């Protein structure tokens, strides 16, 4: 429980610190999002390396996505993804109805515009994990009502 609280506080401070620095002329909001995403990418690479060292090889892309939704998500956010959908053509949608990094914010519509900056790190986390498993991807996030969110993973064919 304490490690979860520390993670939430650290994440909130990373986001606030980067955006505070941008307000003082040390960058713009687009660079803050990119920086958060790249930090998440590196963390995702490290976590996947650690989590998969004792697991059998994955047989296909769908198997990897199931691992991300069950084991990886459970380890990082203490719950599984609520829904995984695919079109079987390289696009996956991961839905979390009570995303931990958004539950601290009010469920009102006034905070919807601030939600993307709290999702950039997680987009990088997913992309970094997939990258270390040999899958190049683009990950985007969407919030229509707080604290639910959807992560869309587009697999890049090499």
N, C-alpha and C positions, 0 to 999 in steps of 0.2 A: 504493500500500500504506500509506503513512504517513497519507494523508487518511482512509482507512478506520479505522485505529487511533484517530485523533483523534476521529472521529465516535463510535466505540464508547465511548471514554473520556468524551466530553462527555455522551453520552446517559446513561451510568451515573451520572455526577456530578449531572446534572439530577434523576434519579429519587431518588438518595440524599439530595441536598440538600433537596428538597421534603418527603420523608418524615421526614427528621431534624428539620426545622423543625416539622412536625406533631406530632412526639413531644414537643417543647418547648413545646407549647401555642399555636402560631401557626396553627392550622387543624386540620382532621380529614382522615382518609385519603380520604374522598369528594371533598373539595376538591382534594386533591393530584392525583387521577386526572383531575378536570375541568380543572385547570390544565395538566397534561401534554398532555391531548387538545387544548386550545385553542392551546397552543404548536405542536403538530404541525399543527393546522388552518392556522395562519398560514404556517408553513414550506411546507406542501403547496401553498397558493395561490401563493406566490412561485415555487416550483420549477416548477409546471405552466406558469405564465406564461412562464418562461424557456425551458422545453423545447419548448413548442408554437408559439413565435413564427415558426418557419420551416416548419411542417408544414401540410399541407392540412387543410381542415375535415373533421371526422368525420361519417360519414353517419348513424350511429345509436348508441344506448346500448351495444350489444355491441362496436362498434368502439372506443368510448372505453374500455371495460373491458379490451379486448385491449391497448390502448396502455398502460394502467396496469400490466398484468401483464408486458408485455415491456419497453418502453422506460423507463418511469418507474421500475419496480422494479429494472431492471438498472443504471440510473444511480445510484440511492440505495443499493442493497444488493449490487451487483456480481453479481447472478444473476437469472434470470427466476423468476416464480412457477411452482411445479411443476405446479399443476393449477388450472384455472378451470372452475367448473360454474355452470350457471344453470337456473332453472325456466322461463325465458322470460316470467316475470310480475313482473319487477323484483327478484328476489333472486339474488345472485351469491355464490359461495363461492370465495375465493382460498386455496389451500393452499400453504404453504411448508414443505417437509419438513426444512429445515435453516436456520431463521430466524436471521440473523446476531446479532440482539440477545439471543437466548437461548442461543447456542452457548457463551458464556463461563460459563454456569451448569452445574452438574452435571446429568446426565441422570436423577438419582434422583427418586423421588416426593416427597421432603421439600421440594423447591423449587417444586413445582407451585402452591402457594398464593401464592408471590411473583411468579409469571409475569405476572399481569394488569397489575401496575404497570409492567412493562417493555414492555407492548404498547399502552398508552394513547396514547403519542406517535404511534405508527404508525397507530393508528385515526384520529387527527386528521389525519395526513399524507394518508391516502387520502381522507378526507372533504373536506379543504381542496382537494385536487387536483380532485376531482369537482365541487366547488362552483364552482370557477373555470371549469370546462368546462360549466356550466349545469345540473348535476345535483345536486339536493338529496337527501341520503342519510343513513342511520343506519348506522354501522359498529361492529360488535362483534367481539371476538376470543375465541378458545377454544383452550385447550391441553389435550390429553389425554395426550400424552407428549412430553417435552422432546427436542430443540429444535424439534419440529414444531408448527405452529400453523395455525389456520384463521381467516380474516377473513370475516365475513358482511356483505355490503353490501346493505342494503334501500333501494331507490330510492323516494323519496317523490314521488308524482304530484302535480303542481301543479294 
